[in-house]
Amino acid sequence: MSITVFQALKEGEQKLLLHQVPDARLDAEYLLAGVANMPRLSLLIEKQRILTQEETAAYRAFLERRAQREPLQYILEEQSFMGYSFRTDKRALIPRNDTEAVCEEALSHIRGSMQVLDLCTGTGALGIAIKKMRPGCRVTLSDLSEEALSLAKENAQRLEVDVRIVQGDLFVPVKREKFHLIVSNPPYIPRGLQGKLQAEVEKEPEMALFAGEDGLDFYRRIAREAPLHLMENGVLVLEFGDDQAEAVSALLEKDFEQIRIIRDMDGHDRGVSARLKENAGRGCL
């Protein structure tokens, strides 16, 4: 039986509410807009439009996936970051709007042909957005996950940027290199919270989420190793999780100065930027 856009949205909202999906109505709208291949607001103007059988079937399949709490961005395979459309799927963490504050901080330090490393790149969102907005810089994307890097490569091709992609554990694939700026959104969730997070978050790659008992394992390593991979006066920009500002800042005090907390659009502490101290990082690579 044929249904209208209005009927489809009502059906979708009720189904998602039944499964306690947050923002059920809004998600139903985005899912139907994705099926119809049109902007959500344009769809809402055409509430009496009759859906084809193919559209109805595809929409209901999307609803079923969302009812199982699969992230909306994985279903639609798309997420906007810094105004650019990135492909998203279960290979990597979904880029968050909060991370844009970290990206903007990194951008503020980049001039000309600087060398930039995006560590734990995931989808490539940080590094690719930086390359789009500072095309003269040279960007390297690095991650341990081969699956994440395959997605990052797709996004680089999608957004037509020339970036270098390397695979390995943190600084291992760039062990003899130095950069003007290192930016990273590493895993930072304490292992004890596994199974207690929002259902959608639990669907994202475990490797990209958890970092030891206190969530600080990656920051300890980055604070220790980054000085060896930064040029003189180099800058480190990191995202962190809730209530981690003081701990992460303390880890940087030995080798970094001008340590500054980055706040997101809601005014929450979201990251930190710091400049390498003079004479720090003089060890052998």
C-alpha positions as CSV (number, residue, x, y, z in Angstrom):
1,M,0.0,0.0,0.0
2,S,1.3,3.4,-0.9
3,I,2.0,5.9,1.9
4,T,2.7,9.6,1.9
5,V,5.7,11.4,3.4
6,F,3.4,12.5,6.3
7,Q,2.4,8.9,7.0
8,A,5.9,7.6,6.7
9,L,7.2,10.1,9.2
10,K,4.5,9.3,11.7
11,E,5.2,5.6,11.3
12,G,8.9,6.1,11.7
13,E,8.6,8.3,14.8
14,Q,6.3,5.8,16.5
15,K,8.7,2.9,15.8
16,L,11.8,4.8,17.0
17,L,10.0,6.0,20.1
18,L,9.0,2.4,20.9
19,H,12.7,1.5,20.9
20,Q,13.6,4.6,23.0
21,V,15.7,6.2,20.3
22,P,16.6,9.8,21.1
23,D,15.3,12.5,18.8
24,A,12.9,9.9,17.2
25,R,11.1,12.4,15.0
26,L,14.2,14.2,13.8
27,D,15.9,10.8,13.0
28,A,12.8,9.7,11.0
29,E,13.0,12.8,9.0
30,Y,16.7,12.4,8.2
31,L,16.3,8.7,7.3
32,L,13.4,9.5,4.9
33,A,15.4,12.4,3.4
34,G,18.3,10.1,2.8
35,V,16.0,7.6,1.1
36,A,14.4,10.3,-1.0
37,N,17.8,11.8,-1.8
38,M,16.7,15.3,-0.9
39,P,17.3,17.9,1.9
40,R,15.3,17.3,5.0
41,L,13.6,20.7,4.9
42,S,12.6,20.2,1.3
43,L,11.1,16.8,2.2
44,L,8.9,18.5,4.9
45,I,7.4,20.8,2.4
46,E,6.1,17.8,0.4
47,K,4.3,15.9,3.1
48,Q,1.6,14.7,0.8
49,R,4.0,13.3,-1.7
50,I,3.4,9.5,-2.4
51,L,6.5,7.4,-1.8
52,T,7.4,4.7,-4.3
53,Q,7.4,1.1,-3.2
54,E,11.2,1.1,-3.4
55,E,11.4,4.2,-1.2
56,T,9.0,2.8,1.4
57,A,11.0,-0.5,1.6
58,A,14.3,1.3,1.9
59,Y,13.0,3.6,4.6
60,R,11.6,0.8,6.6
61,A,14.9,-1.0,6.4
62,F,16.6,2.1,7.7
63,L,14.1,2.4,10.5
64,E,14.8,-1.2,11.5
65,R,18.5,-0.5,11.7
66,R,18.0,2.7,13.7
67,A,15.6,0.9,16.1
68,Q,18.5,-1.4,16.9
69,R,20.4,1.7,17.9
70,E,22.8,1.7,15.0
71,P,24.1,5.3,14.7
72,L,22.2,7.5,12.3
73,Q,25.6,8.5,10.6
74,Y,26.4,4.9,9.9
75,I,23.0,4.3,8.3
76,L,23.2,7.4,6.1
77,E,27.0,6.9,5.6
78,E,27.6,10.6,6.0
79,Q,28.5,13.2,8.5
80,S,29.3,16.9,8.2
81,F,32.5,18.2,9.7
82,M,33.8,21.8,9.3
83,G,31.4,22.2,6.4
84,Y,32.6,19.1,4.5
85,S,30.8,15.9,4.0
86,F,32.6,12.8,5.2
87,R,31.8,9.2,4.6
88,T,31.1,7.4,7.8
89,D,30.7,3.7,8.6
90,K,31.6,1.2,11.3
91,R,35.3,1.3,10.3
92,A,35.9,4.4,12.4
93,L,34.6,6.8,15.0
94,I,32.0,9.2,13.9
95,P,33.3,12.8,13.7
96,R,31.6,15.0,16.3
97,N,30.7,18.7,16.1
98,D,32.5,19.3,19.3
99,T,35.8,18.3,17.6
100,E,35.5,21.3,15.3
101,A,36.8,23.5,18.1
102,V,40.0,21.4,18.2
103,C,40.3,21.7,14.4
104,E,39.8,25.5,14.6
105,E,42.6,25.7,17.2
106,A,44.9,23.7,15.0
107,L,44.1,25.8,12.0
108,S,45.1,29.0,13.9
109,H,48.7,27.7,14.2
110,I,49.2,26.7,10.6
111,R,51.0,28.8,8.0
112,G,52.3,28.1,4.6
113,S,53.8,24.7,3.9
114,M,54.0,23.4,7.5
115,Q,54.2,19.7,8.2
116,V,51.1,18.5,10.1
117,L,50.4,15.1,11.6
118,D,46.9,13.9,12.4
119,L,47.4,11.1,14.9
120,C,44.6,8.5,15.5
121,T,43.0,10.0,12.4
122,G,39.9,7.6,12.1
123,T,37.8,9.0,9.2
124,G,40.5,11.5,8.5
125,A,38.2,14.4,9.5
126,L,40.8,16.5,11.3
127,G,43.6,16.2,8.9
128,I,41.5,16.4,5.7
129,A,39.6,19.4,6.9
130,I,43.0,21.1,7.8
131,K,44.3,20.3,4.3
132,K,41.1,21.7,2.7
133,M,41.4,25.0,4.6
134,R,45.2,25.3,4.6
135,P,46.0,23.7,1.2
136,G,49.7,24.8,1.4
137,C,50.4,22.6,4.4
138,R,51.6,19.0,4.1
139,V,49.4,16.6,6.0
140,T,50.0,13.0,7.2
141,L,47.2,10.9,8.5
142,S,48.1,8.0,10.9
143,D,46.2,5.3,12.6
144,L,46.7,1.8,13.9
145,S,43.5,0.6,12.3
146,E,43.8,-0.5,8.7
147,E,40.1,-0.3,8.4
148,A,40.0,3.3,9.6
149,L,42.7,4.2,7.2
150,S,40.8,2.7,4.3
151,L,37.9,5.0,5.2
152,A,40.3,8.0,5.5
153,K,41.6,7.3,2.1
154,E,38.1,7.2,0.7
155,N,37.4,10.6,2.3
156,A,40.6,12.1,1.0
157,Q,39.6,11.0,-2.5
158,R,36.0,12.2,-1.9
159,L,37.2,15.7,-0.9
160,E,40.0,15.8,-3.4
161,V,42.9,16.4,-1.1
162,D,46.5,15.1,-1.4
163,V,47.5,13.7,2.0
164,R,49.9,11.0,3.1
165,I,48.5,8.0,4.9
166,V,50.6,5.8,7.2
167,Q,49.6,2.8,9.4
168,G,51.0,1.9,12.8
169,D,50.9,2.4,16.5
170,L,51.0,6.1,17.3
171,F,54.5,7.5,16.3
172,V,55.9,4.2,15.0
173,P,55.2,4.9,11.3
174,V,56.8,8.4,11.5
175,K,59.6,7.5,13.9
176,R,62.3,9.5,12.1
177,E,60.1,12.5,11.3
178,K,59.3,15.9,12.9
179,F,56.3,18.1,12.4
180,H,55.3,21.7,13.0
181,L,52.0,20.6,14.4
182,I,50.5,17.4,15.8
183,V,46.8,17.2,16.2
184,S,44.9,14.2,17.7
185,N,41.6,13.0,19.0
186,P,42.8,9.7,20.6
187,P,40.7,7.2,22.5
188,Y,39.9,8.5,26.0
189,I,37.1,6.6,27.6
190,P,38.0,4.6,30.8
191,R,37.7,0.9,30.2
192,G,35.3,0.6,33.2
193,L,32.6,2.5,31.3
194,Q,32.4,-0.2,28.6
195,G,28.8,-1.4,28.5
196,K,27.5,1.7,30.3
197,L,27.7,4.2,27.4
198,Q,24.9,5.3,25.1
199,A,23.8,2.4,22.9
200,E,24.9,4.2,19.8
201,V,28.4,4.9,21.1
202,E,28.8,1.2,21.9
203,K,28.3,0.5,18.2
204,E,31.4,2.4,17.3
205,P,34.9,0.7,17.1
206,E,36.1,-0.4,20.5
207,M,39.7,0.5,19.5
208,A,38.7,4.1,18.9
209,L,36.9,4.5,22.3
210,F,38.7,3.0,25.2
211,A,42.1,3.8,26.7
212,G,43.0,2.0,29.9
213,E,41.6,2.2,33.4
214,D,41.4,6.0,33.6
215,G,41.2,6.9,29.9
216,L,44.6,8.6,29.9
217,D,46.8,5.9,28.4
218,F,47.2,7.6,25.0
219,Y,47.9,11.0,26.6
220,R,50.7,9.6,28.6
221,R,52.3,8.2,25.5
222,I,51.7,11.3,23.4
223,A,53.1,13.6,26.2
224,R,56.2,11.4,26.3
225,E,56.8,10.8,22.6
226,A,55.4,13.9,20.9
227,P,58.4,16.1,21.9
228,L,60.6,13.9,19.8
229,H,58.4,14.5,16.7
230,L,57.9,18.2,17.0
231,M,60.1,20.9,15.4
232,E,61.4,23.8,17.4
233,N,58.4,25.8,18.8
234,G,56.1,23.0,17.5
235,V,52.5,22.8,18.7
236,L,50.5,19.9,20.0
237,V,46.6,20.1,19.9
238,L,44.6,17.3,21.6
239,E,41.0,16.6,22.2
240,F,40.0,15.0,25.5
241,G,36.9,13.8,27.3
242,D,34.8,15.1,30.1
243,D,36.7,16.0,33.3
244,Q,40.1,15.3,31.8
245,A,41.4,18.8,31.3
246,E,43.4,19.0,34.5
247,A,45.0,15.5,34.1
248,V,45.9,16.0,30.5
249,S,47.4,19.4,31.1
250,A,49.5,18.1,33.9
251,L,50.9,15.4,31.7
252,L,52.1,18.1,29.3
253,E,53.8,20.4,31.8
254,K,57.2,18.8,31.7
255,D,57.9,19.5,28.0
256,F,55.3,22.0,27.0
257,E,54.4,25.6,27.7
258,Q,51.6,28.0,26.8
259,I,49.2,25.2,27.7
260,R,45.7,26.4,26.9
261,I,42.3,24.8,27.3
262,I,40.1,24.7,24.2
263,R,36.3,25.0,24.8
264,D,33.7,23.8,22.4
265,M,30.6,25.7,21.2
266,D,28.7,24.8,24.4
267,G,31.5,26.2,26.6
268,H,32.7,22.8,27.7
269,D,36.4,21.9,28.1
270,R,37.1,19.9,24.9
271,G,40.8,20.0,24.3
272,V,44.2,21.5,24.9
273,S,46.9,23.2,22.9
274,A,50.5,23.5,24.0
275,R,53.8,24.7,22.5
276,L,57.1,22.7,22.8
277,K,59.5,24.2,25.3
278,E,62.9,25.3,24.2
279,N,65.4,22.4,24.6
280,A,62.6,19.8,24.9
281,G,62.5,17.0,22.4
282,R,66.2,17.0,21.8
283,G,66.6,13.2,22.2
284,C,67.4,10.9,19.3
285,L,64.7,9.7,17.0
